[in-house]
Amino acid sequence: MDVEEFWSVVERARAAAGVAADQPQRDGQPSAVAEALVAELMRLPLSHIVAFDQVRDEVVDHADTWDVCAACWIIEYGFLSDDGFSDFQAGLVGLGRVAFESAARDPDSLADHPAVRQISAAEGRDLWIGDEALQFAAQTAYERLTGDDEAFWDAAESAQSAAGPQPGPEPADERWDLTDEGEWSRRLPRLFELFRVRRLAVQ
């Protein structure tokens, strides 16, 4: 599986999810894109499901920067853990290729996305870009097909060993202070303005 096929699978899942594909995730609610993606993956051979997950790792590596981390921090209520950032990157994939590649190049472009604008306008803190279910869609599809909750990890480990060393756990670009609002306004001016009143003032 290559990048083109990867995005083709994602876009089919987004089409199946309908209008929910461009809406944020709500606490406790299933991810429409993730469930549709699982269904799409279950139509593929098992080896392709593992390959899809490998390509996903390669794709999200393009959004592995400190500016994207800052966008996550701003949009997701000041929460930023390793798992939370991985969920955020998966959620960006769920927004589709155009939105993902735009965000990877310029995270501030997320200020124009309807899901992000919906989060900024919400009163509570129960809407998210992060999508854990989408991150583990390949595992879920593999388990549903095999009935074995360990089989995917065994297959993925074998495939990863063949692929060679993986990137480190932190972004490779120069780190900056993600709590510095001055840096937010300089690097991510539109996101900063969008969230400053409703989000950042209550941190």
Secondary structure as GFF3:
##gff-version 3
##sequence-region A 1 203
A	DSSP	alpha_helix	3	17	.	.	.	ID=ss1
A	DSSP	three_ten_helix	18	22	.	.	.	ID=ss2
A	DSSP	beta_strand	25	26	.	.	.	ID=ss3
A	DSSP	alpha_helix	32	41	.	.	.	ID=ss4
A	DSSP	alpha_helix	46	60	.	.	.	ID=ss5
A	DSSP	three_ten_helix	61	63	.	.	.	ID=ss6
A	DSSP	alpha_helix	66	75	.	.	.	ID=ss7
A	DSSP	alpha_helix	82	94	.	.	.	ID=ss8
A	DSSP	alpha_helix	97	105	.	.	.	ID=ss9
A	DSSP	three_ten_helix	107	112	.	.	.	ID=ss10
A	DSSP	alpha_helix	114	121	.	.	.	ID=ss11
A	DSSP	beta_strand	127	128	.	.	.	ID=ss12
A	DSSP	alpha_helix	132	135	.	.	.	ID=ss13
A	DSSP	alpha_helix	137	146	.	.	.	ID=ss14
A	DSSP	alpha_helix	151	163	.	.	.	ID=ss15
A	DSSP	alpha_helix	181	187	.	.	.	ID=ss16
A	DSSP	alpha_helix	189	196	.	.	.	ID=ss17
A	DSSP	three_ten_helix	200	202	.	.	.	ID=ss18
###
